[in-house]
Amino acid sequence: MGDTRVTTETMEDLAAVFKIFGDYTRLTILSLLMDHEELCVSDIAERLNMTQSGVSHQLALLKQSKLVKTKREGKSIYYSIADEHVSAIIRIGMEHVLEE
């Protein structure tokens, strides 16, 4: 990668992001958010047949990794994909997996 800005810390941060992507449940949540723009915890839990607690835990990890963002409306918090980079990583990964 020839970029002089790439440090050990940068590579560790990148590895941490890919570790987050490496979980089936988190990938499923991200994919769901790609399809629906924004959803609250209860909507995600219902669609994935998971507990709200389980979904909240995964969303906290995704938010901490800056892969999702939140928007509050009254008492509800809505989650969405943080930016186009997140969607692009998933799309490119899916293209790679589906290649023959």
N, CA and C atoms as an extended XYZ file, in Angstrom:
300
Properties=species:S:1:pos:R:3:atomname:S:1:resname:S:1:resid:I:1 pbc="F F F"
N         0.829       -1.184        0.000 N   MET     1
C         0.000        0.000        0.000 CA  MET     1
C         0.867        1.238        0.000 C   MET     1
N         1.970        1.403       -0.267 N   GLY     2
C         2.863        2.499       -0.433 CA  GLY     2
C         2.560        3.835        0.223 C   GLY     2
N         1.457        4.000        0.908 N   ASP     3
C         1.107        5.270        1.538 CA  ASP     3
C         1.895        5.407        2.845 C   ASP     3
N         2.653        6.490        2.970 N   THR     4
C         3.478        6.680        4.166 CA  THR     4
C         2.649        6.936        5.419 C   THR     4
N         1.356        7.240        5.264 N   ARG     5
C         0.483        7.472        6.422 CA  ARG     5
C         0.025        6.168        7.064 C   ARG     5
N         0.235        5.052        6.390 N   VAL     6
C        -0.209        3.773        6.922 CA  VAL     6
C         0.756        3.343        8.020 C   VAL     6
N         0.262        3.375        9.229 N   THR     7
C         1.057        3.033       10.402 CA  THR     7
C         0.569        1.713       10.990 C   THR     7
N         1.287        1.225       11.948 N   THR     8
C         0.851        0.023       12.665 CA  THR     8
C        -0.515        0.261       13.281 C   THR     8
N        -0.718        1.435       13.854 N   GLU     9
C        -2.011        1.757       14.468 CA  GLU     9
C        -3.130        1.739       13.428 C   GLU     9
N        -2.869        2.279       12.241 N   THR    10
C        -3.867        2.281       11.173 CA  THR    10
C        -4.236        0.852       10.785 C   THR    10
N        -3.230        0.007       10.645 N   MET    11
C        -3.493       -1.383       10.264 CA  MET    11
C        -4.246       -2.126       11.369 C   MET    11
N        -3.949       -1.815       12.619 N   GLU    12
C        -4.698       -2.420       13.727 CA  GLU    12
C        -6.147       -1.968       13.708 C   GLU    12
N        -6.379       -0.683       13.414 N   ASP    13
C        -7.750       -0.168       13.309 CA  ASP    13
C        -8.504       -0.853       12.167 C   ASP    13
N        -7.827       -1.035       11.041 N   LEU    14
C        -8.443       -1.712        9.898 CA  LEU    14
C        -8.780       -3.157       10.246 C   LEU    14
N        -7.877       -3.842       10.922 N   ALA    15
C        -8.133       -5.223       11.338 CA  ALA    15
C        -9.346       -5.285       12.272 C   ALA    15
N        -9.477       -4.301       13.154 N   ALA    16
C       -10.613       -4.262       14.081 CA  ALA    16
C       -11.928       -4.089       13.321 C   ALA    16
N       -11.917       -3.256       12.278 N   VAL    17
C       -13.122       -3.064       11.468 CA  VAL    17
C       -13.498       -4.373       10.778 C   VAL    17
N       -12.509       -5.041       10.188 N   PHE    18
C       -12.811       -6.304        9.519 CA  PHE    18
C       -13.255       -7.371       10.511 C   PHE    18
N       -12.784       -7.307       11.726 N   LYS    19
C       -13.252       -8.238       12.762 CA  LYS    19
C       -14.742       -8.022       13.020 C   LYS    19
N       -15.165       -6.770       13.057 N   ILE    20
C       -16.590       -6.462       13.237 CA  ILE    20
C       -17.399       -7.025       12.072 C   ILE    20
N       -16.894       -6.870       10.853 N   PHE    21
C       -17.569       -7.417        9.674 CA  PHE    21
C       -17.576       -8.943        9.684 C   PHE    21
N       -16.716       -9.563       10.451 N   GLY    22
C       -16.562      -11.007       10.450 CA  GLY    22
C       -17.607      -11.772       11.242 C   GLY    22
N       -18.644      -11.118       11.695 N   ASP    23
C       -19.680      -11.770       12.490 CA  ASP    23
C       -20.979      -11.855       11.685 C   ASP    23
N       -21.551      -13.053       11.588 N   TYR    24
C       -22.770      -13.283       10.812 CA  TYR    24
C       -23.910      -12.347       11.231 C   TYR    24
N       -24.153      -12.226       12.523 N   THR    25
C       -25.270      -11.403       13.000 CA  THR    25
C       -25.066       -9.943       12.638 C   THR    25
N       -23.865       -9.422       12.836 N   ARG    26
C       -23.608       -8.024       12.513 CA  ARG    26
C       -23.739       -7.781       11.009 C   ARG    26
N       -23.236       -8.711       10.194 N   LEU    27
C       -23.389       -8.567        8.744 CA  LEU    27
C       -24.860       -8.588        8.346 C   LEU    27
N       -25.633       -9.432        8.991 N   THR    28
C       -27.066       -9.508        8.695 CA  THR    28
C       -27.759       -8.204        9.064 C   THR    28
N       -27.413       -7.622       10.193 N   ILE    29
C       -27.982       -6.332       10.602 CA  ILE    29
C       -27.596       -5.249        9.593 C   ILE    29
N       -26.333       -5.209        9.197 N   LEU    30
C       -25.896       -4.208        8.221 CA  LEU    30
C       -26.620       -4.385        6.894 C   LEU    30
N       -26.782       -5.598        6.459 N   SER    31
C       -27.494       -5.875        5.214 CA  SER    31
C       -28.948       -5.410        5.308 C   SER    31
N       -29.572       -5.678        6.423 N   LEU    32
C       -30.953       -5.239        6.651 CA  LEU    32
C       -31.043       -3.716        6.605 C   LEU    32
N       -30.094       -3.036        7.223 N   LEU    33
C       -30.095       -1.574        7.203 CA  LEU    33
C       -29.829       -1.040        5.795 C   LEU    33
N       -29.049       -1.738        5.006 N   MET    34
C       -28.821       -1.326        3.621 CA  MET    34
C       -30.135       -1.375        2.838 C   MET    34
N       -30.982       -2.352        3.152 N   ASP    35
C       -32.257       -2.521        2.444 CA  ASP    35
C       -33.348       -1.569        2.924 C   ASP    35
N       -33.247       -1.077        4.157 N   HIS    36
C       -34.340       -0.303        4.751 CA  HIS    36
C       -33.962        1.108        5.189 C   HIS    36
N       -32.829        1.600        4.862 N   GLU    37
C       -32.343        2.935        5.221 CA  GLU    37
C       -32.203        3.154        6.719 C   GLU    37
N       -33.289        3.010        7.496 N   GLU    38
C       -33.170        3.136        8.950 CA  GLU    38
C       -34.246        2.309        9.626 C   GLU    38
N       -33.857        1.730       10.766 N   LEU    39
C       -34.760        0.885       11.539 CA  LEU    39
C       -34.460        1.067       13.024 C   LEU    39
N       -35.473        0.832       13.862 N   CYS    40
C       -35.250        0.849       15.307 CA  CYS    40
C       -34.937       -0.569       15.775 C   CYS    40
N       -34.497       -0.694       17.001 N   VAL    41
C       -34.079       -1.987       17.555 CA  VAL    41
C       -35.199       -3.016       17.448 C   VAL    41
N       -36.414       -2.619       17.796 N   SER    42
C       -37.519       -3.587       17.778 CA  SER    42
C       -37.802       -4.088       16.367 C   SER    42
N       -37.685       -3.216       15.355 N   ASP    43
C       -37.883       -3.641       13.964 CA  ASP    43
C       -36.819       -4.652       13.547 C   ASP    43
N       -35.574       -4.371       13.900 N   ILE    44
C       -34.472       -5.279       13.560 CA  ILE    44
C       -34.657       -6.614       14.269 C   ILE    44
N       -34.970       -6.560       15.561 N   ALA    45
C       -35.160       -7.783       16.347 CA  ALA    45
C       -36.270       -8.642       15.754 C   ALA    45
N       -37.356       -8.025       15.365 N   GLU    46
C       -38.487       -8.759       14.788 CA  GLU    46
C       -38.094       -9.410       13.462 C   GLU    46
N       -37.447       -8.638       12.606 N   ARG    47
C       -37.065       -9.166       11.280 CA  ARG    47
C       -36.040      -10.296       11.376 C   ARG    47
N       -35.162      -10.245       12.384 N   LEU    48
C       -34.117      -11.255       12.514 CA  LEU    48
C       -34.455      -12.335       13.533 C   LEU    48
N       -35.657      -12.235       14.123 N   ASN    49
C       -36.092      -13.200       15.136 CA  ASN    49
C       -35.071      -13.293       16.270 C   ASN    49
N       -34.671      -12.124       16.764 N   MET    50
C       -33.708      -12.020       17.861 CA  MET    50
C       -34.346      -11.225       18.998 C   MET    50
N       -33.723      -11.289       20.163 N   THR    51
C       -34.169      -10.454       21.273 CA  THR    51
C       -33.685       -9.016       21.042 C   THR    51
N       -34.410       -8.067       21.605 N   GLN    52
C       -33.988       -6.672       21.503 CA  GLN    52
C       -32.639       -6.477       22.192 C   GLN    52
N       -32.419       -7.190       23.277 N   SER    53
C       -31.155       -7.096       23.990 CA  SER    53
C       -29.993       -7.560       23.106 C   SER    53
N       -30.184       -8.662       22.407 N   GLY    54
C       -29.149       -9.182       21.517 CA  GLY    54
C       -28.848       -8.225       20.375 C   GLY    54
N       -29.900       -7.653       19.804 N   VAL    55
C       -29.728       -6.677       18.721 CA  VAL    55
C       -29.031       -5.428       19.245 C   VAL    55
N       -29.451       -4.945       20.404 N   SER    56
C       -28.843       -3.740       20.979 CA  SER    56
C       -27.350       -3.922       21.202 C   SER    56
N       -26.963       -5.093       21.666 N   HIS    57
C       -25.540       -5.379       21.896 CA  HIS    57
C       -24.756       -5.282       20.585 C   HIS    57
N       -25.292       -5.898       19.543 N   GLN    58
C       -24.605       -5.867       18.249 CA  GLN    58
C       -24.576       -4.458       17.670 C   GLN    58
N       -25.666       -3.715       17.816 N   LEU    59
C       -25.709       -2.340       17.314 CA  LEU    59
C       -24.717       -1.453       18.058 C   LEU    59
N       -24.527       -1.697       19.348 N   ALA    60
C       -23.550       -0.923       20.112 CA  ALA    60
C       -22.146       -1.134       19.550 C   ALA    60
N       -21.814       -2.379       19.205 N   LEU    61
C       -20.509       -2.667       18.609 CA  LEU    61
C       -20.375       -2.000       17.241 C   LEU    61
N       -21.442       -2.048       16.455 N   LEU    62
C       -21.421       -1.422       15.132 CA  LEU    62
C       -21.295        0.100       15.239 C   LEU    62
N       -21.962        0.678       16.216 N   LYS    63
C       -21.875        2.130       16.402 CA  LYS    63
C       -20.481        2.527       16.898 C   LYS    63
N       -19.944        1.766       17.834 N   GLN    64
C       -18.611        2.036       18.364 CA  GLN    64
C       -17.562        1.976       17.245 C   GLN    64
N       -17.796        1.116       16.270 N   SER    65
C       -16.879        0.973       15.137 CA  SER    65
C       -17.188        1.955       14.008 C   SER    65
N       -18.156        2.826       14.239 N   LYS    66
C       -18.550        3.858       13.269 CA  LYS    66
C       -19.095        3.273       11.970 C   LYS    66
N       -19.758        2.115       12.077 N   LEU    67
C       -20.367        1.495       10.909 CA  LEU    67
C       -21.845        1.817       10.796 C   LEU    67
N       -22.470        2.193       11.907 N   VAL    68
C       -23.854        2.668       11.892 CA  VAL    68
C       -23.919        4.001       12.637 C   VAL    68
N       -24.970        4.745       12.332 N   LYS    69
C       -25.217        5.999       13.039 CA  LYS    69
C       -26.643        5.963       13.568 C   LYS    69
N       -26.937        6.874       14.482 N   THR    70
C       -28.255        6.889       15.116 CA  THR    70
C       -28.932        8.232       14.928 C   THR    70
N       -30.272        8.161       15.016 N   LYS    71
C       -31.103        9.367       14.982 CA  LYS    71
C       -32.232        9.143       15.980 C   LYS    71
N       -32.411       10.097       16.885 N   ARG    72
C       -33.467        9.976       17.892 CA  ARG    72
C       -34.721       10.707       17.413 C   ARG    72
N       -35.856       10.011       17.537 N   GLU    73
C       -37.166       10.611       17.283 CA  GLU    73
C       -38.039       10.281       18.479 C   GLU    73
N       -38.232       11.267       19.343 N   GLY    74
C       -38.978       11.029       20.574 CA  GLY    74
C       -38.230       10.040       21.436 C   GLY    74
N       -38.905        8.944       21.798 N   LYS    75
C       -38.268        7.918       22.625 CA  LYS    75
C       -37.546        6.858       21.794 C   LYS    75
N       -37.728        6.899       20.493 N   SER    76
C       -37.149        5.877       19.622 CA  SER    76
C       -35.805        6.317       19.050 C   SER    76
N       -34.918        5.353       18.906 N   ILE    77
C       -33.629        5.581       18.256 CA  ILE    77
C       -33.614        4.752       16.983 C   ILE    77
N       -33.310        5.409       15.878 N   TYR    78
C       -33.251        4.740       14.585 CA  TYR    78
C       -31.802        4.599       14.146 C   TYR    78
N       -31.486        3.431       13.611 N   TYR    79
C       -30.132        3.112       13.166 CA  TYR    79
C       -30.089        3.077       11.651 C   TYR    79
N       -28.977        3.524       11.102 N   SER    80
C       -28.758        3.471        9.661 CA  SER    80
C       -27.278        3.250        9.392 C   SER    80
N       -26.968        2.886        8.162 N   ILE    81
C       -25.580        2.712        7.736 CA  ILE    81
C       -24.866        4.055        7.861 C   ILE    81
N       -23.662        4.054        8.400 N   ALA    82
C       -22.943        5.302        8.675 CA  ALA    82
C       -22.618        6.087        7.416 C   ALA    82
N       -22.178        5.399        6.371 N   ASP    83
C       -21.851        6.093        5.120 CA  ASP    83
C       -21.724        5.080        3.991 C   ASP    83
N       -21.511        5.582        2.796 N   GLU    84
C       -21.451        4.732        1.608 CA  GLU    84
C       -20.292        3.741        1.657 C   GLU    84
N       -19.225        4.055        2.390 N   HIS    85
C       -18.092        3.120        2.479 CA  HIS    85
C       -18.530        1.779        3.059 C   HIS    85
N       -19.381        1.816        4.058 N   VAL    86
C       -19.844        0.587        4.716 CA  VAL    86
C       -20.618       -0.266        3.715 C   VAL    86
N       -21.540        0.367        3.000 N   SER    87
C       -22.317       -0.357        1.993 CA  SER    87
C       -21.421       -0.909        0.900 C   SER    87
N       -20.437       -0.122        0.485 N   ALA    88
C       -19.526       -0.552       -0.585 CA  ALA    88
C       -18.724       -1.777       -0.160 C   ALA    88
N       -18.247       -1.805        1.075 N   ILE    89
C       -17.480       -2.956        1.566 CA  ILE    89
C       -18.339       -4.220        1.510 C   ILE    89
N       -19.589       -4.115        1.932 N   ILE    90
C       -20.476       -5.278        1.919 CA  ILE    90
C       -20.794       -5.692        0.491 C   ILE    90
N       -21.112       -4.730       -0.370 N   ARG    91
C       -21.420       -5.049       -1.769 CA  ARG    91
C       -20.231       -5.723       -2.462 C   ARG    91
N       -19.040       -5.176       -2.286 N   ILE    92
C       -17.849       -5.740       -2.927 CA  ILE    92
C       -17.552       -7.134       -2.374 C   ILE    92
N       -17.703       -7.292       -1.062 N   GLY    93
C       -17.512       -8.619       -0.469 CA  GLY    93
C       -18.500       -9.625       -1.025 C   GLY    93
N       -19.752       -9.212       -1.191 N   MET    94
C       -20.778      -10.095       -1.731 CA  MET    94
C       -20.474      -10.457       -3.181 C   MET    94
N       -20.031       -9.489       -3.964 N   GLU    95
C       -19.641       -9.765       -5.353 CA  GLU    95
C       -18.521      -10.808       -5.381 C   GLU    95
N       -17.566      -10.663       -4.499 N   HIS    96
C       -16.452      -11.601       -4.446 CA  HIS    96
C       -16.936      -13.011       -4.095 C   HIS    96
N       -17.803      -13.104       -3.110 N   VAL    97
C       -18.318      -14.411       -2.670 CA  VAL    97
C       -19.129      -15.076       -3.777 C   VAL    97
N       -19.866      -14.274       -4.551 N   LEU    98
C       -20.749      -14.836       -5.586 CA  LEU    98
C       -20.042      -15.106       -6.914 C   LEU    98
N       -18.775      -14.717       -7.023 N   GLU    99
C       -18.016      -14.979       -8.242 CA  GLU    99
C       -17.889      -16.476       -8.484 C   GLU    99
N       -17.886      -16.837       -9.743 N   GLU   100
C       -17.682      -18.267      -10.055 CA  GLU   100
C       -16.287      -18.502      -10.520 C   GLU   100
